[in-house]
Amino acid sequence: MKKLTLALALLGALTIAACNTVSGAGDDLQSASNAVENEMD
């Protein structure tokens, strides 16, 4: 559970730092959701 929380925190920080456009934000959110989904499997 701690790994999942850490992964979410890191992905959130990267998403905020990396998305410069609305399109980029959508791509980042999709990437983050894929990473979380993979972590849960």
PyMOL Python script that loads the backbone (N, CA, C, O; Angstrom):
from pymol import cmd

cmd.read_pdbstr("""\
ATOM      1  N   MET A   1       0.820  -1.191   0.000  1.00  0.00           N
ATOM      2  CA  MET A   1       0.000   0.000   0.000  1.00  0.00           C
ATOM      3  C   MET A   1       0.870   1.265   0.000  1.00  0.00           C
ATOM      4  O   MET A   1       0.533   2.265  -0.633  1.00  0.00           O
ATOM      5  N   LYS A   2       1.992   1.198   0.720  1.00  0.00           N
ATOM      6  CA  LYS A   2       2.886   2.354   0.746  1.00  0.00           C
ATOM      7  C   LYS A   2       3.474   2.615  -0.636  1.00  0.00           C
ATOM      8  O   LYS A   2       3.660   3.767  -1.028  1.00  0.00           O
ATOM      9  N   LYS A   3       3.767   1.544  -1.376  1.00  0.00           N
ATOM     10  CA  LYS A   3       4.318   1.710  -2.725  1.00  0.00           C
ATOM     11  C   LYS A   3       3.300   2.392  -3.632  1.00  0.00           C
ATOM     12  O   LYS A   3       3.656   3.260  -4.429  1.00  0.00           O
ATOM     13  N   LEU A   4       2.041   2.002  -3.509  1.00  0.00           N
ATOM     14  CA  LEU A   4       0.991   2.600  -4.329  1.00  0.00           C
ATOM     15  C   LEU A   4       0.837   4.075  -3.994  1.00  0.00           C
ATOM     16  O   LEU A   4       0.711   4.903  -4.896  1.00  0.00           O
ATOM     17  N   THR A   5       0.846   4.412  -2.727  1.00  0.00           N
ATOM     18  CA  THR A   5       0.740   5.812  -2.307  1.00  0.00           C
ATOM     19  C   THR A   5       1.922   6.622  -2.827  1.00  0.00           C
ATOM     20  O   THR A   5       1.752   7.738  -3.319  1.00  0.00           O
ATOM     21  N   LEU A   6       3.103   6.064  -2.716  1.00  0.00           N
ATOM     22  CA  LEU A   6       4.303   6.742  -3.214  1.00  0.00           C
ATOM     23  C   LEU A   6       4.226   6.926  -4.725  1.00  0.00           C
ATOM     24  O   LEU A   6       4.558   7.994  -5.240  1.00  0.00           O
ATOM     25  N   ALA A   7       3.792   5.893  -5.434  1.00  0.00           N
ATOM     26  CA  ALA A   7       3.663   5.976  -6.887  1.00  0.00           C
ATOM     27  C   ALA A   7       2.665   7.060  -7.277  1.00  0.00           C
ATOM     28  O   ALA A   7       2.917   7.829  -8.205  1.00  0.00           O
ATOM     29  N   LEU A   8       1.543   7.127  -6.583  1.00  0.00           N
ATOM     30  CA  LEU A   8       0.543   8.154  -6.878  1.00  0.00           C
ATOM     31  C   LEU A   8       1.085   9.550  -6.607  1.00  0.00           C
ATOM     32  O   LEU A   8       0.845  10.473  -7.386  1.00  0.00           O
ATOM     33  N   ALA A   9       1.805   9.706  -5.523  1.00  0.00           N
ATOM     34  CA  ALA A   9       2.374  11.009  -5.186  1.00  0.00           C
ATOM     35  C   ALA A   9       3.387  11.447  -6.238  1.00  0.00           C
ATOM     36  O   ALA A   9       3.380  12.600  -6.670  1.00  0.00           O
ATOM     37  N   LEU A  10       4.250  10.534  -6.646  1.00  0.00           N
ATOM     38  CA  LEU A  10       5.250  10.861  -7.668  1.00  0.00           C
ATOM     39  C   LEU A  10       4.598  11.170  -9.007  1.00  0.00           C
ATOM     40  O   LEU A  10       4.995  12.112  -9.693  1.00  0.00           O
ATOM     41  N   LEU A  11       3.612  10.387  -9.376  1.00  0.00           N
ATOM     42  CA  LEU A  11       2.932  10.629 -10.642  1.00  0.00           C
ATOM     43  C   LEU A  11       2.180  11.952 -10.616  1.00  0.00           C
ATOM     44  O   LEU A  11       2.141  12.670 -11.616  1.00  0.00           O
ATOM     45  N   GLY A  12       1.590  12.272  -9.482  1.00  0.00           N
ATOM     46  CA  GLY A  12       0.903  13.551  -9.359  1.00  0.00           C
ATOM     47  C   GLY A  12       1.863  14.711  -9.515  1.00  0.00           C
ATOM     48  O   GLY A  12       1.565  15.686 -10.205  1.00  0.00           O
ATOM     49  N   ALA A  13       3.013  14.605  -8.876  1.00  0.00           N
ATOM     50  CA  ALA A  13       4.014  15.671  -8.974  1.00  0.00           C
ATOM     51  C   ALA A  13       4.525  15.797 -10.404  1.00  0.00           C
ATOM     52  O   ALA A  13       4.681  16.907 -10.913  1.00  0.00           O
ATOM     53  N   LEU A  14       4.785  14.675 -11.050  1.00  0.00           N
ATOM     54  CA  LEU A  14       5.260  14.712 -12.433  1.00  0.00           C
ATOM     55  C   LEU A  14       4.201  15.269 -13.371  1.00  0.00           C
ATOM     56  O   LEU A  14       4.518  16.011 -14.300  1.00  0.00           O
ATOM     57  N   THR A  15       2.958  14.916 -13.132  1.00  0.00           N
ATOM     58  CA  THR A  15       1.871  15.412 -13.971  1.00  0.00           C
ATOM     59  C   THR A  15       1.765  16.921 -13.860  1.00  0.00           C
ATOM     60  O   THR A  15       1.630  17.613 -14.869  1.00  0.00           O
ATOM     61  N   ILE A  16       1.825  17.429 -12.655  1.00  0.00           N
ATOM     62  CA  ILE A  16       1.731  18.876 -12.445  1.00  0.00           C
ATOM     63  C   ILE A  16       2.923  19.586 -13.091  1.00  0.00           C
ATOM     64  O   ILE A  16       2.767  20.644 -13.701  1.00  0.00           O
ATOM     65  N   ALA A  17       4.093  19.007 -12.954  1.00  0.00           N
ATOM     66  CA  ALA A  17       5.301  19.642 -13.477  1.00  0.00           C
ATOM     67  C   ALA A  17       5.402  19.542 -14.997  1.00  0.00           C
ATOM     68  O   ALA A  17       5.965  20.431 -15.637  1.00  0.00           O
ATOM     69  N   ALA A  18       4.865  18.473 -15.583  1.00  0.00           N
ATOM     70  CA  ALA A  18       5.120  18.201 -16.996  1.00  0.00           C
ATOM     71  C   ALA A  18       4.053  18.713 -17.956  1.00  0.00           C
ATOM     72  O   ALA A  18       4.344  18.899 -19.137  1.00  0.00           O
ATOM     73  N   CYS A  19       2.844  18.944 -17.495  1.00  0.00           N
ATOM     74  CA  CYS A  19       1.790  19.291 -18.457  1.00  0.00           C
ATOM     75  C   CYS A  19       1.742  20.786 -18.718  1.00  0.00           C
ATOM     76  O   CYS A  19       1.403  21.568 -17.830  1.00  0.00           O
ATOM     77  N   ASN A  20       2.077  21.176 -19.923  1.00  0.00           N
ATOM     78  CA  ASN A  20       2.086  22.583 -20.316  1.00  0.00           C
ATOM     79  C   ASN A  20       0.846  22.955 -21.122  1.00  0.00           C
ATOM     80  O   ASN A  20       0.517  24.134 -21.255  1.00  0.00           O
ATOM     81  N   THR A  21       0.173  21.967 -21.650  1.00  0.00           N
ATOM     82  CA  THR A  21      -1.018  22.229 -22.454  1.00  0.00           C
ATOM     83  C   THR A  21      -2.136  21.317 -21.992  1.00  0.00           C
ATOM     84  O   THR A  21      -1.897  20.354 -21.264  1.00  0.00           O
ATOM     85  N   VAL A  22      -3.345  21.612 -22.408  1.00  0.00           N
ATOM     86  CA  VAL A  22      -4.490  20.767 -22.052  1.00  0.00           C
ATOM     87  C   VAL A  22      -4.303  19.371 -22.636  1.00  0.00           C
ATOM     88  O   VAL A  22      -4.600  18.374 -21.977  1.00  0.00           O
ATOM     89  N   SER A  23      -3.819  19.300 -23.853  1.00  0.00           N
ATOM     90  CA  SER A  23      -3.564  18.005 -24.487  1.00  0.00           C
ATOM     91  C   SER A  23      -2.509  17.231 -23.712  1.00  0.00           C
ATOM     92  O   SER A  23      -2.657  16.032 -23.475  1.00  0.00           O
ATOM     93  N   GLY A  24      -1.449  17.915 -23.321  1.00  0.00           N
ATOM     94  CA  GLY A  24      -0.397  17.275 -22.529  1.00  0.00           C
ATOM     95  C   GLY A  24      -0.919  16.789 -21.191  1.00  0.00           C
ATOM     96  O   GLY A  24      -0.523  15.726 -20.713  1.00  0.00           O
ATOM     97  N   ALA A  25      -1.814  17.569 -20.581  1.00  0.00           N
ATOM     98  CA  ALA A  25      -2.393  17.170 -19.304  1.00  0.00           C
ATOM     99  C   ALA A  25      -3.204  15.885 -19.463  1.00  0.00           C
ATOM    100  O   ALA A  25      -3.137  14.995 -18.615  1.00  0.00           O
ATOM    101  N   GLY A  26      -3.963  15.793 -20.543  1.00  0.00           N
ATOM    102  CA  GLY A  26      -4.748  14.587 -20.800  1.00  0.00           C
ATOM    103  C   GLY A  26      -3.853  13.371 -20.983  1.00  0.00           C
ATOM    104  O   GLY A  26      -4.141  12.296 -20.457  1.00  0.00           O
ATOM    105  N   ASP A  27      -2.771  13.542 -21.725  1.00  0.00           N
ATOM    106  CA  ASP A  27      -1.821  12.446 -21.932  1.00  0.00           C
ATOM    107  C   ASP A  27      -1.175  12.029 -20.617  1.00  0.00           C
ATOM    108  O   ASP A  27      -1.007  10.840 -20.344  1.00  0.00           O
ATOM    109  N   ASP A  28      -0.813  13.023 -19.802  1.00  0.00           N
ATOM    110  CA  ASP A  28      -0.187  12.727 -18.521  1.00  0.00           C
ATOM    111  C   ASP A  28      -1.145  11.990 -17.594  1.00  0.00           C
ATOM    112  O   ASP A  28      -0.744  11.051 -16.906  1.00  0.00           O
ATOM    113  N   LEU A  29      -2.401  12.408 -17.570  1.00  0.00           N
ATOM    114  CA  LEU A  29      -3.383  11.740 -16.718  1.00  0.00           C
ATOM    115  C   LEU A  29      -3.618  10.298 -17.175  1.00  0.00           C
ATOM    116  O   LEU A  29      -3.758   9.393 -16.352  1.00  0.00           O
ATOM    117  N   GLN A  30      -3.660  10.098 -18.476  1.00  0.00           N
ATOM    118  CA  GLN A  30      -3.834   8.739 -18.990  1.00  0.00           C
ATOM    119  C   GLN A  30      -2.634   7.875 -18.622  1.00  0.00           C
ATOM    120  O   GLN A  30      -2.793   6.723 -18.219  1.00  0.00           O
ATOM    121  N   SER A  31      -1.450   8.425 -18.760  1.00  0.00           N
ATOM    122  CA  SER A  31      -0.240   7.699 -18.395  1.00  0.00           C
ATOM    123  C   SER A  31      -0.235   7.355 -16.912  1.00  0.00           C
ATOM    124  O   SER A  31       0.130   6.243 -16.530  1.00  0.00           O
ATOM    125  N   ALA A  32      -0.636   8.299 -16.083  1.00  0.00           N
ATOM    126  CA  ALA A  32      -0.684   8.069 -14.645  1.00  0.00           C
ATOM    127  C   ALA A  32      -1.700   6.987 -14.305  1.00  0.00           C
ATOM    128  O   ALA A  32      -1.430   6.128 -13.466  1.00  0.00           O
ATOM    129  N   SER A  33      -2.857   7.019 -14.945  1.00  0.00           N
ATOM    130  CA  SER A  33      -3.872   6.003 -14.657  1.00  0.00           C
ATOM    131  C   SER A  33      -3.403   4.623 -15.102  1.00  0.00           C
ATOM    132  O   SER A  33      -3.702   3.626 -14.445  1.00  0.00           O
ATOM    133  N   ASN A  34      -2.675   4.558 -16.207  1.00  0.00           N
ATOM    134  CA  ASN A  34      -2.118   3.284 -16.660  1.00  0.00           C
ATOM    135  C   ASN A  34      -1.093   2.753 -15.664  1.00  0.00           C
ATOM    136  O   ASN A  34      -1.055   1.555 -15.382  1.00  0.00           O
ATOM    137  N   ALA A  35      -0.270   3.641 -15.139  1.00  0.00           N
ATOM    138  CA  ALA A  35       0.748   3.229 -14.172  1.00  0.00           C
ATOM    139  C   ALA A  35       0.102   2.709 -12.895  1.00  0.00           C
ATOM    140  O   ALA A  35       0.545   1.704 -12.340  1.00  0.00           O
ATOM    141  N   VAL A  36      -0.935   3.382 -12.430  1.00  0.00           N
ATOM    142  CA  VAL A  36      -1.642   2.943 -11.220  1.00  0.00           C
ATOM    143  C   VAL A  36      -2.316   1.596 -11.468  1.00  0.00           C
ATOM    144  O   VAL A  36      -2.299   0.712 -10.611  1.00  0.00           O
ATOM    145  N   GLU A  37      -2.902   1.458 -12.634  1.00  0.00           N
ATOM    146  CA  GLU A  37      -3.557   0.193 -12.980  1.00  0.00           C
ATOM    147  C   GLU A  37      -2.542  -0.943 -12.995  1.00  0.00           C
ATOM    148  O   GLU A  37      -2.834  -2.034 -12.505  1.00  0.00           O
ATOM    149  N   ASN A  38      -1.360  -0.709 -13.547  1.00  0.00           N
ATOM    150  CA  ASN A  38      -0.313  -1.724 -13.593  1.00  0.00           C
ATOM    151  C   ASN A  38       0.188  -2.043 -12.191  1.00  0.00           C
ATOM    152  O   ASN A  38       0.494  -3.198 -11.896  1.00  0.00           O
ATOM    153  N   GLU A  39       0.277  -1.037 -11.320  1.00  0.00           N
ATOM    154  CA  GLU A  39       0.732  -1.246  -9.949  1.00  0.00           C
ATOM    155  C   GLU A  39      -0.259  -2.117  -9.174  1.00  0.00           C
ATOM    156  O   GLU A  39       0.139  -2.901  -8.312  1.00  0.00           O
ATOM    157  N   MET A  40      -1.537  -1.977  -9.480  1.00  0.00           N
ATOM    158  CA  MET A  40      -2.572  -2.727  -8.762  1.00  0.00           C
ATOM    159  C   MET A  40      -2.601  -4.194  -9.189  1.00  0.00           C
ATOM    160  O   MET A  40      -3.070  -5.050  -8.439  1.00  0.00           O
ATOM    161  N   ASP A  41      -2.101  -4.485 -10.388  1.00  0.00           N
ATOM    162  CA  ASP A  41      -2.112  -5.878 -10.880  1.00  0.00           C
ATOM    163  C   ASP A  41      -1.020  -6.670 -10.279  1.00  0.00           C
ATOM    164  O   ASP A  41      -0.881  -7.856 -10.578  1.00  0.00           O
TER     165      ASP A  41
END
""", "prot")
cmd.dss("prot")
cmd.show_as("cartoon", "prot")
cmd.util.cbc("prot")
cmd.orient("prot")
